[in-house]
């Protein structure tokens, strides 16, 4: 569950995909009113402990990717959500240090 508002400096994640699942990581770099500014962060692939070769773990690296962007934040009873860097992606969670499991390249 997300907090009531975005927290500056926090790493959050977005998820997208139709026949495959992909995660993206962002740092919240500002928040004012209903608008948050996010900086996309590159991700690192780590060896998967899953039994399926079609799944890999990803974690955020310390390297930014692209330019910061601003998105409107929507609030609900679960906390807040926002759009990611593409129209199909939703920023839906706070990264808590554990790898996120996504589809491996070439398996979709």
Backbone as JSON Lines, residues from 0, in Angstrom:
{"i":0,"aa":"X","n":[0.84,-1.18,0.0],"ca":[0.0,0.0,0.0],"c":[0.89,1.25,0.0]}
{"i":1,"aa":"X","n":[0.55,2.21,-0.8],"ca":[1.29,3.47,-0.89],"c":[0.93,4.38,0.29]}
{"i":2,"aa":"X","n":[1.84,5.32,0.59],"ca":[1.52,6.33,1.59],"c":[0.45,7.26,1.04]}
{"i":3,"aa":"X","n":[0.04,8.18,1.9],"ca":[-1.01,9.11,1.49],"c":[-0.53,10.08,0.42]}
{"i":4,"aa":"X","n":[0.76,10.44,0.43],"ca":[1.32,11.33,-0.59],"c":[2.7,10.82,-1.0]}
{"i":5,"aa":"X","n":[3.17,11.18,-2.2],"ca":[4.53,10.82,-2.6],"c":[5.55,11.5,-1.68]}
{"i":6,"aa":"X","n":[6.66,10.83,-1.43],"ca":[7.72,11.35,-0.57],"c":[8.95,11.63,-1.42]}
{"i":7,"aa":"X","n":[9.44,12.87,-1.38],"ca":[10.62,13.26,-2.15],"c":[11.8,12.39,-1.73]}
{"i":8,"aa":"X","n":[12.52,11.86,-2.74],"ca":[13.68,11.0,-2.5],"c":[13.35,9.52,-2.5]}
{"i":9,"aa":"X","n":[12.09,9.19,-2.46],"ca":[11.65,7.8,-2.41],"c":[11.75,7.14,-3.79]}
{"i":10,"aa":"X","n":[12.08,5.85,-3.81],"ca":[12.09,5.08,-5.05],"c":[10.75,4.36,-5.16]}
{"i":11,"aa":"X","n":[10.08,4.57,-6.28],"ca":[8.79,3.92,-6.54],"c":[8.92,3.12,-7.82]}
{"i":12,"aa":"X","n":[7.94,2.25,-8.08],"ca":[8.0,1.44,-9.29],"c":[6.7,1.5,-10.07]}
{"i":13,"aa":"X","n":[6.85,1.3,-11.37],"ca":[5.71,1.19,-12.27],"c":[5.74,-0.17,-12.92]}
{"i":14,"aa":"X","n":[4.61,-0.61,-13.37],"ca":[4.5,-1.91,-14.04],"c":[3.69,-1.73,-15.31]}
{"i":15,"aa":"X","n":[4.07,-2.48,-16.34],"ca":[3.34,-2.43,-17.6],"c":[3.56,-3.74,-18.34]}
{"i":16,"aa":"X","n":[2.77,-3.97,-19.38],"ca":[2.89,-5.16,-20.22],"c":[1.55,-5.8,-20.44]}
{"i":17,"aa":"X","n":[1.45,-6.52,-21.53],"ca":[0.21,-7.23,-21.86],"c":[0.44,-8.73,-21.75]}
{"i":18,"aa":"X","n":[1.27,-9.28,-22.64],"ca":[1.59,-10.7,-22.56],"c":[2.86,-10.95,-21.75]}
{"i":19,"aa":"X","n":[3.49,-9.9,-21.32],"ca":[4.68,-9.97,-20.49],"c":[4.56,-8.87,-19.43]}
{"i":20,"aa":"X","n":[5.35,-8.97,-18.38],"ca":[5.31,-7.98,-17.3],"c":[6.67,-7.33,-17.18]}
{"i":21,"aa":"X","n":[6.7,-6.0,-17.1],"ca":[7.94,-5.25,-16.98],"c":[7.81,-4.21,-15.87]}
{"i":22,"aa":"X","n":[8.89,-4.01,-15.15],"ca":[8.93,-3.01,-14.08],"c":[9.88,-1.88,-14.47]}
{"i":23,"aa":"X","n":[9.53,-0.68,-14.04],"ca":[10.39,0.5,-14.2],"c":[10.5,1.14,-12.83]}
{"i":24,"aa":"X","n":[11.64,1.79,-12.58],"ca":[11.87,2.43,-11.28],"c":[12.03,3.93,-11.45]}
{"i":25,"aa":"X","n":[11.56,4.68,-10.46],"ca":[11.59,6.14,-10.49],"c":[11.94,6.68,-9.11]}
{"i":26,"aa":"X","n":[12.59,7.83,-9.1],"ca":[12.79,8.56,-7.86],"c":[11.83,9.73,-7.87]}
{"i":27,"aa":"X","n":[11.15,9.97,-6.76],"ca":[10.28,11.13,-6.62],"c":[11.21,12.32,-6.34]}
{"i":28,"aa":"X","n":[11.25,13.31,-7.25],"ca":[12.16,14.43,-7.04],"c":[11.45,15.71,-6.59]}
{"i":29,"aa":"X","n":[10.14,15.76,-6.73],"ca":[9.37,16.86,-6.14],"c":[7.91,16.46,-6.1]}
{"i":30,"aa":"X","n":[7.18,17.11,-5.22],"ca":[5.74,16.89,-5.12],"c":[5.1,18.16,-4.61]}
{"i":31,"aa":"X","n":[4.1,18.65,-5.37],"ca":[3.4,19.87,-5.0],"c":[1.97,19.77,-5.49]}
{"i":32,"aa":"X","n":[1.03,19.95,-4.57],"ca":[-0.39,19.87,-4.94],"c":[-0.75,18.48,-5.39]}
{"i":33,"aa":"X","n":[-1.15,18.36,-6.65],"ca":[-1.46,17.05,-7.22],"c":[-0.43,16.64,-8.26]}
{"i":34,"aa":"X","n":[0.73,17.26,-8.3],"ca":[1.73,16.99,-9.31],"c":[3.04,16.51,-8.69]}
{"i":35,"aa":"X","n":[3.55,15.42,-9.25],"ca":[4.84,14.89,-8.81],"c":[5.8,14.92,-10.0]}
{"i":36,"aa":"X","n":[7.06,15.16,-9.72],"ca":[8.1,15.07,-10.74],"c":[8.92,13.82,-10.44]}
{"i":37,"aa":"X","n":[9.08,12.99,-11.47],"ca":[9.79,11.73,-11.34],"c":[11.04,11.71,-12.22]}
{"i":38,"aa":"X","n":[12.07,11.02,-11.75],"ca":[13.26,10.75,-12.55],"c":[13.35,9.24,-12.73]}
{"i":39,"aa":"X","n":[13.28,8.79,-13.99],"ca":[13.41,7.36,-14.25],"c":[14.83,6.92,-13.9]}
{"i":40,"aa":"X","n":[14.94,5.71,-13.35],"ca":[16.22,5.15,-12.94],"c":[16.45,3.87,-13.73]}
{"i":41,"aa":"X","n":[17.67,3.68,-14.23],"ca":[17.99,2.44,-14.92],"c":[17.82,1.26,-13.97]}
{"i":42,"aa":"X","n":[17.59,0.09,-14.53],"ca":[17.44,-1.09,-13.69],"c":[18.54,-2.1,-13.99]}
{"i":43,"aa":"X","n":[18.86,-2.9,-13.0],"ca":[19.85,-3.95,-13.12],"c":[19.14,-5.29,-13.06]}
{"i":44,"aa":"X","n":[19.55,-6.2,-13.93],"ca":[19.0,-7.56,-13.91],"c":[19.87,-8.38,-12.97]}
{"i":45,"aa":"X","n":[19.23,-9.12,-12.09],"ca":[19.96,-9.96,-11.16],"c":[19.55,-11.42,-11.38]}
{"i":46,"aa":"X","n":[20.4,-12.36,-11.02],"ca":[20.02,-13.77,-11.2],"c":[18.73,-14.08,-10.47]}
{"i":47,"aa":"X","n":[17.89,-14.84,-11.12],"ca":[16.58,-15.16,-10.57],"c":[16.66,-16.41,-9.7]}
{"i":48,"aa":"X","n":[15.96,-16.38,-8.6],"ca":[15.83,-17.56,-7.76],"c":[14.55,-18.32,-8.12]}
{"i":49,"aa":"X","n":[13.82,-17.81,-9.09],"ca":[12.59,-18.47,-9.54],"c":[12.95,-19.72,-10.34]}
{"i":50,"aa":"X","n":[12.04,-20.65,-10.38],"ca":[12.28,-21.89,-11.1],"c":[12.04,-21.77,-12.6]}
{"i":51,"aa":"X","n":[11.52,-20.64,-13.05],"ca":[11.21,-20.48,-14.46],"c":[12.27,-19.64,-15.15]}
{"i":52,"aa":"X","n":[12.84,-20.1,-16.25],"ca":[13.86,-19.32,-16.96],"c":[13.3,-18.1,-17.67]}
{"i":53,"aa":"X","n":[11.98,-17.98,-17.74],"ca":[11.37,-16.85,-18.42],"c":[11.2,-15.64,-17.5]}
{"i":54,"aa":"X","n":[11.74,-15.73,-16.28],"ca":[11.59,-14.66,-15.29],"c":[12.97,-14.23,-14.81]}
{"i":55,"aa":"X","n":[13.17,-12.9,-14.7],"ca":[14.4,-12.36,-14.13],"c":[14.03,-11.35,-13.05]}
{"i":56,"aa":"X","n":[14.95,-11.13,-12.13],"ca":[14.76,-10.13,-11.1],"c":[15.35,-8.8,-11.55]}
{"i":57,"aa":"X","n":[14.74,-7.72,-11.19],"ca":[15.28,-6.39,-11.49],"c":[15.25,-5.53,-10.23]}
{"i":58,"aa":"X","n":[16.28,-4.69,-10.11],"ca":[16.38,-3.73,-9.01],"c":[16.82,-2.4,-9.61]}
{"i":59,"aa":"X","n":[16.54,-1.29,-8.95],"ca":[16.98,0.01,-9.5],"c":[18.49,0.17,-9.33]}
{"i":60,"aa":"X","n":[19.12,0.77,-10.34],"ca":[20.54,1.12,-10.21],"c":[20.61,2.54,-9.67]}
{"i":61,"aa":"X","n":[21.78,3.09,-9.62],"ca":[21.9,4.48,-9.15],"c":[21.98,5.46,-10.31]}
{"i":62,"aa":"X","n":[21.85,4.97,-11.54],"ca":[21.99,5.8,-12.74],"c":[20.64,6.3,-13.24]}
{"i":63,"aa":"X","n":[20.49,7.61,-13.41],"ca":[19.24,8.14,-13.98],"c":[19.14,7.79,-15.47]}
{"i":64,"aa":"X","n":[17.92,7.81,-15.98],"ca":[17.68,7.53,-17.39],"c":[16.74,8.6,-17.94]}
{"i":65,"aa":"X","n":[17.18,9.33,-18.94],"ca":[16.34,10.35,-19.55],"c":[16.18,11.57,-18.66]}
{"i":66,"aa":"X","n":[15.21,12.38,-19.04],"ca":[14.94,13.63,-18.33],"c":[13.79,13.43,-17.34]}
{"i":67,"aa":"X","n":[13.78,14.21,-16.25],"ca":[12.65,14.15,-15.32],"c":[11.35,14.53,-16.02]}
{"i":68,"aa":"X","n":[10.25,14.02,-15.54],"ca":[8.94,14.34,-16.1],"c":[7.94,14.53,-14.97]}
{"i":69,"aa":"X","n":[6.89,15.29,-15.27],"ca":[5.87,15.62,-14.28],"c":[4.58,14.89,-14.64]}
{"i":70,"aa":"X","n":[3.94,14.33,-13.62],"ca":[2.66,13.64,-13.82],"c":[1.7,14.0,-12.69]}
{"i":71,"aa":"X","n":[0.43,13.98,-13.02],"ca":[-0.6,14.21,-12.02],"c":[-0.73,12.96,-11.15]}
{"i":72,"aa":"X","n":[-0.94,13.18,-9.88],"ca":[-1.1,12.09,-8.92],"c":[-2.58,11.99,-8.55]}
{"i":73,"aa":"X","n":[-3.09,10.76,-8.55],"ca":[-4.48,10.53,-8.15],"c":[-4.47,9.83,-6.8]}
{"i":74,"aa":"X","n":[-5.4,10.21,-5.96],"ca":[-5.48,9.68,-4.61],"c":[-6.72,8.79,-4.47]}
{"i":75,"aa":"X","n":[-6.57,7.69,-3.73],"ca":[-7.7,6.82,-3.45],"c":[-7.53,6.23,-2.05]}
{"i":76,"aa":"X","n":[-8.38,5.32,-1.67],"ca":[-8.33,4.76,-0.32],"c":[-7.08,3.92,-0.07]}
{"i":77,"aa":"X","n":[-6.37,3.53,-1.12],"ca":[-5.14,2.74,-0.97],"c":[-3.89,3.6,-0.92]}
{"i":78,"aa":"X","n":[-4.01,4.89,-1.18],"ca":[-2.85,5.79,-1.22],"c":[-2.89,6.61,-2.5]}
{"i":79,"aa":"X","n":[-1.81,6.56,-3.29],"ca":[-1.76,7.34,-4.52],"c":[-1.24,6.48,-5.66]}
{"i":80,"aa":"X","n":[-1.58,6.9,-6.88],"ca":[-1.1,6.27,-8.11],"c":[-0.81,7.37,-9.12]}
{"i":81,"aa":"X","n":[-0.02,7.05,-10.12],"ca":[0.29,8.0,-11.17],"c":[0.66,7.24,-12.44]}
{"i":82,"aa":"X","n":[0.74,7.94,-13.55],"ca":[1.22,7.36,-14.8],"c":[2.73,7.36,-14.79]}
{"i":83,"aa":"X","n":[3.31,6.41,-15.5],"ca":[4.76,6.34,-15.63],"c":[5.24,7.09,-16.85]}
{"i":84,"aa":"X","n":[6.38,6.66,-17.38],"ca":[6.97,7.36,-18.51],"c":[6.3,7.02,-19.83]}
{"i":85,"aa":"X","n":[5.45,6.0,-19.87],"ca":[4.68,5.72,-21.08],"c":[3.2,5.6,-20.7]}
{"i":86,"aa":"X","n":[2.34,5.68,-21.68],"ca":[0.9,5.73,-21.4],"c":[0.33,4.42,-20.88]}
{"i":87,"aa":"X","n":[1.06,3.32,-21.01],"ca":[0.55,2.02,-20.58],"c":[0.97,1.67,-19.15]}
{"i":88,"aa":"X","n":[1.82,2.46,-18.58],"ca":[2.41,2.12,-17.3],"c":[1.81,2.92,-16.17]}
{"i":89,"aa":"X","n":[1.58,2.26,-15.04],"ca":[1.12,2.94,-13.85],"c":[2.14,2.83,-12.74]}
{"i":90,"aa":"X","n":[2.43,3.93,-12.07],"ca":[3.29,3.9,-10.89],"c":[2.39,3.49,-9.73]}
{"i":91,"aa":"X","n":[2.67,2.32,-9.16],"ca":[1.71,1.74,-8.22],"c":[2.28,1.34,-6.88]}
{"i":92,"aa":"X","n":[3.6,1.44,-6.68],"ca":[4.13,0.98,-5.41],"c":[5.44,1.62,-5.02]}
{"i":93,"aa":"X","n":[5.78,1.48,-3.76],"ca":[7.05,1.94,-3.22],"c":[7.99,0.75,-3.23]}
{"i":94,"aa":"X","n":[9.2,0.94,-3.78],"ca":[10.18,-0.14,-3.79],"c":[10.71,-0.34,-2.39]}
{"i":95,"aa":"X","n":[10.64,-1.56,-1.89],"ca":[11.03,-1.85,-0.52],"c":[12.31,-2.67,-0.43]}
{"i":96,"aa":"X","n":[13.12,-2.66,-1.49],"ca":[14.42,-3.31,-1.44],"c":[14.48,-4.72,-1.99]}
{"i":97,"aa":"X","n":[13.36,-5.31,-2.28],"ca":[13.32,-6.66,-2.83],"c":[13.25,-6.61,-4.35]}
{"i":98,"aa":"X","n":[13.92,-7.54,-5.06],"ca":[13.82,-7.56,-6.52],"c":[12.38,-7.75,-6.98]}
{"i":99,"aa":"X","n":[12.07,-7.11,-8.09],"ca":[10.77,-7.33,-8.74],"c":[11.01,-8.33,-9.87]}
{"i":100,"aa":"X","n":[10.11,-9.27,-10.01],"ca":[10.28,-10.32,-11.02],"c":[9.53,-9.93,-12.29]}
{"i":101,"aa":"X","n":[10.27,-9.89,-13.41],"ca":[9.65,-9.51,-14.67],"c":[10.0,-10.53,-15.74]}
{"i":102,"aa":"X","n":[9.37,-10.41,-16.88],"ca":[9.62,-11.3,-18.01],"c":[11.04,-11.13,-18.51]}
{"i":103,"aa":"X","n":[11.68,-12.24,-18.8],"ca":[13.05,-12.21,-19.29],"c":[13.05,-11.81,-20.77]}
{"i":104,"aa":"X","n":[14.08,-11.07,-21.22],"ca":[14.17,-10.72,-22.64],"c":[14.16,-11.96,-23.52]}
{"i":105,"aa":"X","n":[13.4,-11.89,-24.6],"ca":[13.34,-12.99,-25.56],"c":[12.36,-14.09,-25.21]}
{"i":106,"aa":"X","n":[11.6,-13.94,-24.13],"ca":[10.66,-15.02,-23.74],"c":[9.21,-14.63,-23.98]}
{"i":107,"aa":"X","n":[8.96,-13.52,-24.62],"ca":[7.58,-13.06,-24.81],"c":[7.3,-12.86,-26.27]}
